[in-house]
């Protein structure tokens, strides 16, 4: 017997990094389901603009996901304004790409702080609210790079592998506790957002729109899906890659140019995003004269670094 979709109307969701991109599209999709949504973002002006555009059931709140006090205050204020937290979407994340050997330490630390520590903090703080009520759903945005590992984005891939592992482990712990909290992780292909701009293309795959990911999140909330592939067809590719010998699966990936999606990125077109990402963690000191873009950008032979 098919599982009956959960009714989301009237529930409260908090979304991190929701001023733009996937976060904004998710807020819009949840509002269409009749939910109330707290839009958290380090860029409070952009968050307010988004909330104003989405309507009265959305509120904008300042949020630095790397800071426990900021994250806790975000969830406290969301509950005060909208009601008990039913859903947390850990969406905030950055992707600064280039060859691993060219990556400076601050770039790596920033991605780890936002993409991993932010998800860890959000998950802990949400569970502190959800477990006493014995209900709730946490959705962590990962990436297909969190399953395959993407050349040109080694640290980013590592952070998304961590999100997958974290979600699976916490889900197992909750099951042992007999706690009725759902956890999901979402693994999109390249999405047409600022973060996904200027990337290479794999044969046979088309870039997604933020709404495609948002619709998958809604479905995961309704059905309790744990492992969410976007598009769904990517799951078949993953299964095939697991069962085939490594040499064959890697050869197929090279034939499809899947290994060049990040490695062949157009660093010139990504310059504005990379600079904004380098300022996305207010508490992290900036290295002088180091905008977190390799000096070789735009030079012949830069190789996507």
ChimeraX attribute file (.defattr): number of C-alpha atoms within 10 A of each C-alpha:
attribute: neighborCount
match mode: 1-to-1
recipient: residues
	/A:1	3
	/A:2	5
	/A:3	8
	/A:4	8
	/A:5	12
	/A:6	13
	/A:7	13
	/A:8	20
	/A:9	13
	/A:10	14
	/A:11	20
	/A:12	26
	/A:13	29
	/A:14	29
	/A:15	23
	/A:16	28
	/A:17	26
	/A:18	31
	/A:19	26
	/A:20	20
	/A:21	20
	/A:22	24
	/A:23	26
	/A:24	24
	/A:25	20
	/A:26	26
	/A:27	28
	/A:28	23
	/A:29	19
	/A:30	23
	/A:31	23
	/A:32	13
	/A:33	15
	/A:34	15
	/A:35	22
	/A:36	27
	/A:37	30
	/A:38	28
	/A:39	30
	/A:40	31
	/A:41	26
	/A:42	22
	/A:43	17
	/A:44	16
	/A:45	14
	/A:46	17
	/A:47	26
	/A:48	20
	/A:49	13
	/A:50	21
	/A:51	25
	/A:52	14
	/A:53	11
	/A:54	17
	/A:55	11
	/A:56	11
	/A:57	15
	/A:58	27
	/A:59	22
	/A:60	23
	/A:61	24
	/A:62	21
	/A:63	25
	/A:64	23
	/A:65	31
	/A:66	24
	/A:67	17
	/A:68	16
	/A:69	11
	/A:70	15
	/A:71	22
	/A:72	17
	/A:73	14
	/A:74	24
	/A:75	25
	/A:76	17
	/A:77	16
	/A:78	25
	/A:79	18
	/A:80	11
	/A:81	15
	/A:82	21
	/A:83	15
	/A:84	18
	/A:85	26
	/A:86	23
	/A:87	25
	/A:88	25
	/A:89	26
	/A:90	27
	/A:91	26
	/A:92	25
	/A:93	25
	/A:94	22
	/A:95	21
	/A:96	24
	/A:97	29
	/A:98	25
	/A:99	18
	/A:100	14
	/A:101	9
	/A:102	13
	/A:103	19
	/A:104	14
	/A:105	10
	/A:106	16
	/A:107	20
	/A:108	19
	/A:109	13
	/A:110	23
	/A:111	24
	/A:112	21
	/A:113	21
	/A:114	23
	/A:115	28
	/A:116	25
	/A:117	20
	/A:118	23
	/A:119	27
	/A:120	21
	/A:121	19
	/A:122	24
	/A:123	21
	/A:124	12
	/A:125	17
	/A:126	23
	/A:127	21
	/A:128	11
	/A:129	18
	/A:130	21
	/A:131	15
	/A:132	9
	/A:133	15
	/A:134	12
	/A:135	16
	/A:136	24
	/A:137	22
	/A:138	25
	/A:139	25
	/A:140	27
	/A:141	25
	/A:142	28
	/A:143	25
	/A:144	21
	/A:145	22
	/A:146	21
	/A:147	16
	/A:148	15
	/A:149	18
	/A:150	21
	/A:151	21
	/A:152	24
	/A:153	22
	/A:154	20
	/A:155	24
	/A:156	26
	/A:157	22
	/A:158	19
	/A:159	26
	/A:160	26
	/A:161	20
	/A:162	21
	/A:163	25
	/A:164	21
	/A:165	14
	/A:166	18
	/A:167	23
	/A:168	16
	/A:169	12
	/A:170	14
	/A:171	20
	/A:172	13
	/A:173	12
	/A:174	16
	/A:175	13
	/A:176	9
	/A:177	10
	/A:178	10
	/A:179	17
	/A:180	16
	/A:181	20
	/A:182	19
	/A:183	25
	/A:184	24
	/A:185	27
	/A:186	25
	/A:187	26
	/A:188	24
	/A:189	19
	/A:190	25
	/A:191	21
	/A:192	18
	/A:193	16
	/A:194	14
	/A:195	19
	/A:196	20
	/A:197	17
	/A:198	19
	/A:199	23
	/A:200	18
	/A:201	19
	/A:202	18
	/A:203	11
	/A:204	8
	/A:205	14
	/A:206	13
	/A:207	16
	/A:208	17
	/A:209	16
	/A:210	20
	/A:211	19
	/A:212	16
	/A:213	26
	/A:214	23
	/A:215	17
	/A:216	22
	/A:217	26
	/A:218	17
	/A:219	15
	/A:220	23
	/A:221	24
	/A:222	15
	/A:223	15
	/A:224	18
	/A:225	17
	/A:226	17
	/A:227	16
	/A:228	23
	/A:229	21
	/A:230	23
	/A:231	17
	/A:232	12
	/A:233	10
	/A:234	17
	/A:235	16
	/A:236	11
	/A:237	12
	/A:238	15
	/A:239	10
	/A:240	12
	/A:241	17
	/A:242	11
	/A:243	9
	/A:244	11
	/A:245	11
	/A:246	11
	/A:247	9
	/A:248	11
	/A:249	17
	/A:250	15
	/A:251	13
	/A:252	14
	/A:253	18
	/A:254	14
	/A:255	12
	/A:256	16
	/A:257	16
	/A:258	21
	/A:259	22
	/A:260	19
	/A:261	19
	/A:262	26
	/A:263	20
	/A:264	20
	/A:265	22
	/A:266	18
	/A:267	24
	/A:268	12
	/A:269	14
	/A:270	19
	/A:271	16
	/A:272	11
	/A:273	18
	/A:274	22
	/A:275	14
	/A:276	13
	/A:277	20
	/A:278	22
	/A:279	16
	/A:280	20
	/A:281	19
	/A:282	12
	/A:283	10
	/A:284	14
	/A:285	9
	/A:286	15
	/A:287	11
	/A:288	6
	/A:289	6
	/A:290	12
	/A:291	16
	/A:292	23
	/A:293	21
	/A:294	18
	/A:295	12
	/A:296	14
	/A:297	17
	/A:298	15
	/A:299	9
	/A:300	7
	/A:301	9
	/A:302	15
	/A:303	17
	/A:304	23
	/A:305	25
